[in-house]
Amino acid sequence: MATKKNTPKTSKPASKAPVASPGKAPAAAAAPARTASAPVSSTPVRNTPIPKPVAIAAPAPAKKVITQDMIAVRAFEISQSSLCGSEQDNWFRAEQELRGV
């Protein structure tokens, strides 16, 4: 009877990568040829302008609600001071102060 000898199995390579020939760079990594007399206007790292930072807008403040009662109270306070004017002047001044104009 013939017996088989146990021979180890050889593993096959997982993938076949292309082998670059010595002395030549792969096509993907090849840099463009430049002449010595031409000035370099951009670098290979960044040839676009630097992006501007994005400003986060602050939420708009809520509008201050000014009622006629508020204006009337302030106009009365102005009329009690030494800087009072006519009723209409006091009213307009109270409106301006409350609205921040």
C-alpha positions as a Markdown table, in Angstrom:
| # | Residue | x | y | z |
|---|---|---|---|---|
| 1 | Met | 0.0 | 0.0 | 0.0 |
| 2 | Ala | 1.1 | 3.4 | -0.9 |
| 3 | Thr | 1.0 | 6.0 | 1.9 |
| 4 | Lys | 0.8 | 9.7 | 1.3 |
| 5 | Lys | 3.3 | 11.9 | 3.1 |
| 6 | Asn | 1.9 | 14.8 | 5.0 |
| 7 | Thr | 3.1 | 17.8 | 3.2 |
| 8 | Pro | 2.4 | 21.3 | 4.5 |
| 9 | Lys | 0.0 | 23.3 | 2.3 |
| 10 | Thr | 1.5 | 26.6 | 1.0 |
| 11 | Ser | -0.7 | 29.6 | 1.4 |
| 12 | Lys | -1.6 | 31.7 | -1.6 |
| 13 | Pro | -1.0 | 35.5 | -1.6 |
| 14 | Ala | -4.1 | 37.4 | -0.4 |
| 15 | Ser | -4.0 | 40.0 | -3.1 |
| 16 | Lys | -1.8 | 40.9 | -6.1 |
| 17 | Ala | -0.7 | 44.5 | -5.7 |
| 18 | Pro | 0.9 | 46.1 | -8.7 |
| 19 | Val | 4.6 | 46.3 | -8.4 |
| 20 | Ala | 6.2 | 49.6 | -9.3 |
| 21 | Ser | 9.3 | 49.3 | -11.3 |
| 22 | Pro | 12.4 | 50.6 | -9.6 |
| 23 | Gly | 13.3 | 54.1 | -10.6 |
| 24 | Lys | 9.7 | 55.1 | -11.6 |
| 25 | Ala | 7.2 | 56.7 | -9.3 |
| 26 | Pro | 3.6 | 55.5 | -9.5 |
| 27 | Ala | 1.3 | 57.6 | -11.7 |
| 28 | Ala | -0.9 | 58.8 | -8.8 |
| 29 | Ala | 2.0 | 60.2 | -6.8 |
| 30 | Ala | 3.8 | 61.8 | -9.7 |
| 31 | Ala | 4.3 | 65.6 | -9.2 |
| 32 | Pro | 3.8 | 67.9 | -12.2 |
| 33 | Ala | 7.0 | 68.9 | -13.9 |
| 34 | Arg | 8.1 | 72.5 | -13.3 |
| 35 | Thr | 10.6 | 74.6 | -15.1 |
| 36 | Ala | 13.3 | 76.5 | -13.2 |
| 37 | Ser | 12.3 | 79.9 | -14.7 |
| 38 | Ala | 8.6 | 79.8 | -13.9 |
| 39 | Pro | 7.7 | 81.3 | -10.5 |
| 40 | Val | 5.5 | 79.2 | -8.3 |
| 41 | Ser | 2.2 | 80.9 | -7.6 |
| 42 | Ser | 0.6 | 78.3 | -5.4 |
| 43 | Thr | 1.7 | 75.4 | -3.3 |
| 44 | Pro | 0.5 | 71.8 | -3.8 |
| 45 | Val | -0.8 | 71.8 | -0.3 |
| 46 | Arg | -3.3 | 74.7 | -0.6 |
| 47 | Asn | -4.1 | 76.5 | -3.8 |
| 48 | Thr | -7.4 | 78.0 | -2.7 |
| 49 | Pro | -8.0 | 80.9 | -0.4 |
| 50 | Ile | -8.2 | 80.3 | 3.3 |
| 51 | Pro | -11.9 | 79.8 | 4.3 |
| 52 | Lys | -13.5 | 82.5 | 6.4 |
| 53 | Pro | -14.7 | 81.4 | 9.8 |
| 54 | Val | -18.4 | 81.0 | 10.2 |
| 55 | Ala | -19.8 | 83.6 | 12.6 |
| 56 | Ile | -22.6 | 82.3 | 14.8 |
| 57 | Ala | -25.4 | 84.8 | 14.9 |
| 58 | Ala | -26.6 | 85.7 | 18.3 |
| 59 | Pro | -30.3 | 85.4 | 18.8 |
| 60 | Ala | -32.2 | 88.6 | 18.2 |
| 61 | Pro | -33.3 | 90.2 | 21.5 |
| 62 | Ala | -37.0 | 90.2 | 22.1 |
| 63 | Lys | -38.7 | 93.5 | 21.3 |
| 64 | Lys | -39.5 | 95.5 | 24.4 |
| 65 | Val | -43.2 | 96.1 | 24.6 |
| 66 | Ile | -44.0 | 99.6 | 25.7 |
| 67 | Thr | -47.6 | 100.3 | 26.6 |
| 68 | Gln | -49.4 | 103.6 | 27.0 |
| 69 | Asp | -49.6 | 103.0 | 30.7 |
| 70 | Met | -45.8 | 102.8 | 30.9 |
| 71 | Ile | -45.5 | 106.1 | 28.9 |
| 72 | Ala | -48.1 | 107.8 | 31.1 |
| 73 | Val | -46.3 | 106.8 | 34.3 |
| 74 | Arg | -43.0 | 108.1 | 33.0 |
| 75 | Ala | -44.5 | 111.3 | 31.6 |
| 76 | Phe | -46.0 | 111.9 | 35.1 |
| 77 | Glu | -42.6 | 111.4 | 36.7 |
| 78 | Ile | -41.1 | 113.9 | 34.3 |
| 79 | Ser | -43.8 | 116.4 | 35.1 |
| 80 | Gln | -43.0 | 116.1 | 38.8 |
| 81 | Ser | -39.3 | 116.9 | 38.1 |
| 82 | Ser | -37.7 | 120.3 | 37.7 |
| 83 | Leu | -37.1 | 119.6 | 34.0 |
| 84 | Cys | -40.7 | 119.4 | 33.0 |
| 85 | Gly | -42.3 | 120.9 | 30.0 |
| 86 | Ser | -45.8 | 120.8 | 28.6 |
| 87 | Glu | -47.9 | 117.7 | 28.8 |
| 88 | Gln | -47.1 | 116.9 | 25.1 |
| 89 | Asp | -43.4 | 117.5 | 25.6 |
| 90 | Asn | -43.3 | 115.2 | 28.7 |
| 91 | Trp | -45.2 | 112.5 | 26.7 |
| 92 | Phe | -42.7 | 112.6 | 23.8 |
| 93 | Arg | -39.7 | 112.6 | 26.2 |
| 94 | Ala | -41.2 | 109.6 | 28.1 |
| 95 | Glu | -41.7 | 107.7 | 24.8 |
| 96 | Gln | -38.1 | 108.4 | 23.7 |
| 97 | Glu | -36.6 | 107.3 | 27.0 |
| 98 | Leu | -38.6 | 104.1 | 27.1 |
| 99 | Arg | -37.9 | 103.2 | 23.5 |
| 100 | Gly | -34.2 | 104.0 | 23.8 |
| 101 | Val | -34.2 | 106.4 | 20.9 |
